[in-house]
Structures are given as C-alpha cells and as structure tokens.
C-alpha cells in the first residue's frame, strides 16, 4: 500500500509505502486503543451509577417520610378539630343543664347552697402504685368523648322530663282548691249530716259555712273558669268555678258578684262579697267542692294548705321578700 504526500512548500511529491504486516499492526493498535477507551467509559459509568443508586434511595426515603409525617399531622389535626367540636357541643349542653338544674332546684324549693350546679363534685383518691398510669390513645379518647356526649344527652332528656312533670304538678296544685276562700276564724257548720237550721230536720250539708261579716271578700280557692255566676233559689247569688278534671267549687249566699260566666280566674282572685241571699239565716259563705257532681268534704283540700287564706298568703309572701 502506497501513500503519496504532497507538501505545500515542496514541488516534489513523496511516496510512503505500507507493507501488509505494518497495516495489521496499525489495525491492532487502533482496536486496542478503542477497547481501552470503551473499558474506561464503562468503568466511569458504573461508578457514577453506583453513586446515584446510593444517593437516590436516601432522597426517596426522606420524601416518603415527609409525606407520612404530613399525613399523620393532618390526621391528628382532623381528630383534634372533631374533638373540639364535640367539646363545644358538650359545653353548650352542660350550660343548658346548669340552667335547667338551677330552674328545677328553685321550683323544687331547694336552696342554692344545697344543690349547686356550678361547682365540681368532690372526687379524689390515692395514686395507683401497682400499675403505673397510662395515657389514653386517640381512639380511647374519642370513645370516651362519644360516651360522655351520650350521657349528657340522656341526662338532659331526663331533666327535661322532670321539668315537664314538675310543671304539670305545679299546674295541678294551682287547680286544686286549697286556698281559704274567705278570711274567717272558724266555720259554723261542717260537711256531713246535721240538723237543718231552717226546717229542724236531719239533712245532709254538702259544704262548709264560714261565718264572716257582710261585705267580706270571697276569693277563688284555685285557678279555673267561671261556669256559673248568677242567682239560685236556694243558694242565692253564687259562683261556680270549674278547675278541670271534673272538679268544681261553689261560693253561695253572696251579696255581690264580680265575675261572669266564661271568665278565667286565678287563685286568690276576688269573686264576690259575703252576704245572706237565698236560703240563709245570716251573713256567711257556703263553700262546696264537687267532683263529678258529687259533693266532697272541702276540708280534705283546705287542710293541705294549712288553712291559709289570701291575707295570710300575702303576708307570708311579703315576709319572704
């Protein structure tokens, strides 16, 4: 193989001759250099790959750990928000229970120092020695809050029922004729069989006669509605008050009436004045209590108030104020 070289400054060309053996040596040398370069590049790539494989797992692990921490933080925050809402609801329910308890204790006649809802109950005990105390888990704390919420709601419902019962009982008491209808030191004739003062015969007296001066105020023994107000041949001017539940009171032999049929009267309201109209021998109040039309002994009802009249009731109320 010949190679002709023609330099720029030389006018004469040169000829270089390569023998087949020299060409083989040159080819082997080039192949060796190429293999060496390829091996070098492979080694460099493997070392870089090893470094990347070492760094990448740590970066990936840090990223995964951060995501787990963020998820855990979000989960805890959600639970805290839910518990905060429950605590707010329980606080509102406890406030309502405090107000309801104070209202019921006042209605039941309890003194504030005897039944104080705003103070915590006295609780305590020695610290456990055999088993150390343990903190509640998030799940246990949530279960306790849910159970406490149910208990508060249950007690609230029970206090509500108790309030309704007390209210009904208060209404029933107001509808029971327990207030003395007139201020009188004693009654002249009680309930039951007696000698009739006009005929002189033995007869049933269906009420109580209270001796009082003419013009003395007559008051309603309980709340109710006036079912009759007018003149009766035997009772004279009289007033019937319907208290519901088939219970009626009658005020007879009045001199003057201040109510009419259909009027709603309250306990202690002035209905009439004492007189001697109708079948009567002198000024007095004939007072009856009838249940389903059957006369009852008025003292069974009046005795429950201790014989308290309107005047004594007002005096007691003024003294309490």
C-alpha positions as CSV (number, residue, x, y, z in Angstrom):
1,X,0.0,0.0,0.0
2,X,1.4,3.4,-1.0
3,X,0.5,6.8,0.2
4,X,1.7,9.9,-1.7
5,X,2.3,13.1,0.3
6,X,2.5,16.4,-1.5
7,X,3.6,19.2,0.8
8,X,2.6,22.8,0.0
9,X,6.1,24.2,0.0
10,X,7.7,21.3,-1.8
11,X,7.4,21.0,-5.5
12,X,8.4,17.3,-5.3
13,X,5.9,14.6,-4.0
14,X,6.9,11.9,-1.6
15,X,5.7,8.3,-1.5
16,X,5.3,6.2,1.6
17,X,4.9,2.5,1.3
18,X,3.0,0.4,3.9
19,X,3.6,-3.3,3.9
20,X,0.7,-5.7,4.9
21,X,2.3,-6.5,8.2
22,X,2.6,-2.9,9.1
23,X,-1.1,-2.4,8.3
24,X,-2.1,-5.3,10.5
25,X,0.0,-3.8,13.4
26,X,-1.7,-0.4,12.9
27,X,-5.2,-2.0,12.9
28,X,-4.4,-4.0,16.1
29,X,-3.1,-0.8,17.8
30,X,-6.3,1.1,16.9
31,X,-8.5,-1.8,18.1
32,X,-6.6,-1.9,21.4
33,X,-7.0,1.9,21.9
34,X,-10.7,1.7,21.1
35,X,-11.2,-1.2,23.6
36,X,-9.3,0.7,26.3
37,X,-11.4,3.8,25.8
38,X,-14.6,1.7,25.9
39,X,-13.5,-0.1,29.1
40,X,-12.6,3.3,30.7
41,X,-16.0,4.8,29.8
42,X,-17.8,1.7,31.1
43,X,-15.9,1.9,34.4
44,X,-16.8,5.6,34.8
45,X,-20.4,4.9,34.0
46,X,-20.6,2.1,36.6
47,X,-19.0,4.2,39.3
48,X,-21.5,7.1,38.6
49,X,-24.4,4.7,38.6
50,X,-23.3,3.2,42.0
51,X,-23.1,6.8,43.4
52,X,-26.6,7.6,42.0
53,X,-28.0,4.4,43.4
54,X,-26.6,5.3,46.8
55,X,-27.9,8.8,46.9
56,X,-31.4,8.2,45.3
57,X,-32.8,5.8,47.9
58,X,-31.9,8.2,50.7
59,X,-33.7,11.1,48.9
60,X,-36.7,8.8,48.2
61,X,-36.8,7.7,51.8
62,X,-36.7,11.3,53.1
63,X,-39.5,12.2,50.7
64,X,-41.7,9.3,51.8
65,X,-41.0,10.1,55.4
66,X,-42.1,13.7,54.9
67,X,-45.3,12.6,53.2
68,X,-46.0,10.2,56.1
69,X,-45.4,12.9,58.6
70,X,-47.8,15.3,56.7
71,X,-50.5,12.6,56.6
72,X,-50.1,11.9,60.3
73,X,-50.2,15.6,61.1
74,X,-53.3,16.0,59.0
75,X,-55.0,13.0,60.7
76,X,-54.2,14.3,64.2
77,X,-55.4,17.8,63.2
78,X,-58.7,16.3,61.9
79,X,-59.2,14.4,65.1
80,X,-58.4,17.5,67.2
81,X,-60.9,19.5,65.2
82,X,-63.6,16.9,65.6
83,X,-62.9,16.6,69.4
84,X,-63.0,20.4,69.6
85,X,-66.5,20.4,68.0
86,X,-67.6,17.7,70.4
87,X,-66.2,19.6,73.4
88,X,-68.1,22.8,72.2
89,X,-71.3,20.8,71.9
90,X,-70.8,19.3,75.4
91,X,-70.1,22.7,76.9
92,X,-73.3,24.1,75.4
93,X,-75.2,21.1,76.8
94,X,-73.6,21.5,80.2
95,X,-74.6,25.2,80.2
96,X,-78.1,24.2,79.4
97,X,-78.1,21.5,82.1
98,X,-76.8,24.0,84.7
99,X,-79.6,26.5,83.9
100,X,-82.2,23.7,83.8
101,X,-80.9,22.3,87.1
102,X,-81.0,25.7,88.8
103,X,-84.5,26.2,87.5
104,X,-85.6,22.8,88.8
105,X,-84.0,23.3,92.1
106,X,-85.7,26.6,92.6
107,X,-89.0,25.1,91.6
108,X,-88.5,22.2,94.0
109,X,-87.8,24.7,96.8
110,X,-84.1,23.8,97.2
111,X,-81.7,26.4,98.4
112,X,-78.8,27.3,96.0
113,X,-76.2,26.2,98.6
114,X,-77.8,22.8,98.9
115,X,-77.8,22.0,95.2
116,X,-75.1,24.0,93.3
117,X,-74.6,23.0,89.7
118,X,-71.7,25.3,89.0
119,X,-69.3,23.6,91.5
120,X,-67.4,20.4,90.6
121,X,-68.2,17.4,92.8
122,X,-65.6,16.3,95.3
123,X,-63.5,13.5,93.7
124,X,-60.1,12.1,94.5
125,X,-58.1,9.1,95.6
126,X,-54.6,7.8,96.2
127,X,-52.2,7.4,93.2
128,X,-52.0,3.8,92.0
129,X,-48.8,2.0,93.0
130,X,-49.1,-1.5,91.5
131,X,-49.8,-0.3,87.9
132,X,-48.5,3.0,86.6
133,X,-51.0,5.3,84.9
134,X,-51.3,5.1,81.2
135,X,-52.1,7.8,78.7
136,X,-55.3,7.4,76.6
137,X,-54.9,6.7,72.9
138,X,-56.6,8.8,70.3
139,X,-59.2,6.1,69.8
140,X,-59.9,5.7,73.5
141,X,-60.2,9.4,74.0
142,X,-62.6,9.7,71.1
143,X,-64.7,6.8,72.5
144,X,-64.8,8.5,76.0
145,X,-65.9,11.7,74.4
146,X,-68.7,10.0,72.5
147,X,-69.8,8.1,75.6
148,X,-69.8,11.3,77.7
149,X,-71.8,13.1,75.0
150,X,-74.4,10.3,75.1
151,X,-74.6,10.5,78.9
152,X,-75.0,14.3,78.8
153,X,-77.8,14.0,76.2
154,X,-79.5,11.3,78.3
155,X,-79.4,13.3,81.5
156,X,-80.6,16.4,79.6
157,X,-83.6,14.4,78.4
158,X,-84.3,13.1,81.9
159,X,-84.1,16.6,83.3
160,X,-86.5,17.8,80.6
161,X,-89.0,15.1,81.5
162,X,-88.6,16.0,85.2
163,X,-89.2,19.7,84.4
164,X,-92.4,18.8,82.5
165,X,-93.6,16.7,85.4
166,X,-92.9,19.5,87.9
167,X,-94.7,21.9,85.6
168,X,-97.7,19.6,85.4
169,X,-97.6,19.2,89.2
170,X,-97.5,22.9,89.7
171,X,-100.5,23.3,87.4
172,X,-102.4,20.6,89.3
173,X,-101.6,22.4,92.6
174,X,-102.9,25.6,91.2
175,X,-106.1,23.8,90.1
176,X,-106.7,22.2,93.5
177,X,-108.9,24.3,95.8
178,X,-106.6,24.5,98.7
179,X,-106.8,28.3,99.4
180,X,-109.2,29.5,102.0
181,X,-111.9,31.3,100.1
182,X,-112.6,33.8,102.9
183,X,-110.8,35.2,106.0
184,X,-112.8,33.6,108.8
185,X,-111.7,32.4,112.3
186,X,-113.8,29.2,112.1
187,X,-116.7,27.6,110.2
188,X,-120.1,27.5,111.8
189,X,-121.2,24.2,110.1
190,X,-119.1,21.5,108.7
191,X,-119.6,18.9,105.9
192,X,-121.9,16.0,106.6
193,X,-125.2,15.2,108.3
194,X,-126.6,18.0,110.5
195,X,-129.8,19.5,111.8
196,X,-131.1,21.9,109.2
197,X,-131.3,25.4,110.7
198,X,-134.5,26.2,108.9
199,X,-136.5,23.0,108.9
200,X,-135.0,21.5,112.1
201,X,-134.8,18.2,110.3
202,X,-131.7,15.9,109.9
203,X,-130.2,16.7,106.5
204,X,-127.0,16.4,104.5
205,X,-124.9,19.6,104.5
206,X,-122.9,19.5,101.2
207,X,-120.3,22.1,102.1
208,X,-118.9,24.3,104.8
209,X,-120.4,27.5,106.2
210,X,-117.8,30.2,107.1
211,X,-119.0,32.9,109.4
212,X,-117.9,36.3,108.1
213,X,-119.2,39.9,108.1
214,X,-121.4,41.1,105.3
215,X,-119.2,42.5,102.5
216,X,-116.1,40.4,103.3
217,X,-114.2,39.5,100.1
218,X,-114.6,36.0,98.7
219,X,-111.6,34.6,96.8
220,X,-111.1,31.8,94.3
221,X,-109.7,28.7,96.0
222,X,-107.8,27.7,92.8
223,X,-107.4,28.6,89.1
224,X,-110.3,27.9,86.9
225,X,-113.1,29.1,84.7
226,X,-116.4,30.5,85.9
227,X,-119.1,28.0,84.8
228,X,-122.0,29.8,86.5
229,X,-122.4,33.2,88.1
230,X,-126.0,34.3,89.0
231,X,-128.9,33.8,91.3
232,X,-130.1,30.4,92.6
233,X,-133.3,30.0,94.5
234,X,-131.7,28.2,97.4
235,X,-128.0,29.3,97.1
236,X,-128.9,32.9,96.4
237,X,-126.2,34.7,94.4
238,X,-123.5,32.2,93.8
239,X,-120.4,31.4,91.7
240,X,-119.3,28.0,90.3
241,X,-115.7,27.7,89.2
242,X,-114.6,24.8,87.1
243,X,-111.0,23.7,87.8
244,X,-110.8,21.0,85.2
245,X,-110.6,17.2,85.8
246,X,-114.3,17.2,86.9
247,X,-113.5,19.4,89.9
248,X,-115.8,22.4,90.7
249,X,-116.0,24.8,93.7
250,X,-119.2,26.7,94.7
251,X,-119.4,30.0,96.6
252,X,-123.0,30.7,97.7
253,X,-125.2,33.2,99.5
254,X,-123.2,36.1,98.2
255,X,-124.2,39.8,98.3
256,X,-122.5,40.9,95.1
257,X,-120.7,39.1,92.3
258,X,-117.6,40.4,90.4
259,X,-117.3,37.7,87.7
260,X,-119.5,36.3,85.0
261,X,-119.7,33.0,83.1
262,X,-116.7,32.3,81.0
263,X,-114.2,34.4,83.0
264,X,-110.8,32.9,83.7
265,X,-109.9,33.3,87.3
266,X,-106.7,32.9,89.1
267,X,-106.1,31.5,92.6
268,X,-106.9,34.3,95.1
269,X,-109.0,36.4,92.7
270,X,-111.9,38.2,94.4
271,X,-115.1,36.6,93.1
272,X,-117.8,38.1,95.3
273,X,-118.8,39.6,98.7
274,X,-120.2,37.7,101.7
275,X,-124.0,38.1,102.0
276,X,-127.1,36.3,103.1
277,X,-129.1,35.8,99.9
278,X,-131.1,32.7,99.2
279,X,-131.9,30.1,101.8
280,X,-129.8,31.6,104.6
281,X,-130.3,32.7,108.2
282,X,-127.5,35.3,108.3
283,X,-124.3,36.5,106.6
284,X,-121.9,33.7,105.8
285,X,-120.2,31.9,102.9
286,X,-121.4,28.5,101.9
287,X,-118.4,26.8,100.2
288,X,-118.6,23.5,98.3
289,X,-116.2,21.2,96.4
290,X,-117.8,18.8,93.9
291,X,-116.0,16.0,92.0
292,X,-118.0,14.7,89.0
293,X,-121.1,16.4,90.6
294,X,-120.7,14.6,93.9
295,X,-120.1,16.9,96.9
296,X,-116.7,16.3,98.7
297,X,-115.6,17.4,102.1
298,X,-113.8,20.8,101.4
299,X,-111.6,20.3,104.5
300,X,-109.8,17.5,102.6
301,X,-108.5,20.2,100.2
302,X,-108.2,23.2,102.5
303,X,-106.2,21.2,105.1
304,X,-103.4,20.8,102.6
305,X,-102.7,24.5,102.7
306,X,-102.9,24.6,106.4
307,X,-105.9,26.8,106.3
308,X,-104.0,29.6,104.6
309,X,-106.2,32.4,103.4
310,X,-105.4,35.2,100.9
311,X,-104.4,37.6,103.6
312,X,-102.1,35.2,105.4
313,X,-100.6,34.1,102.0
314,X,-99.9,37.8,101.1
315,X,-98.3,38.4,104.5
316,X,-96.1,35.3,104.1
317,X,-95.0,36.4,100.6
318,X,-94.2,39.9,101.9
319,X,-92.2,38.5,104.8
320,X,-90.2,36.2,102.3
321,X,-89.5,39.2,100.1
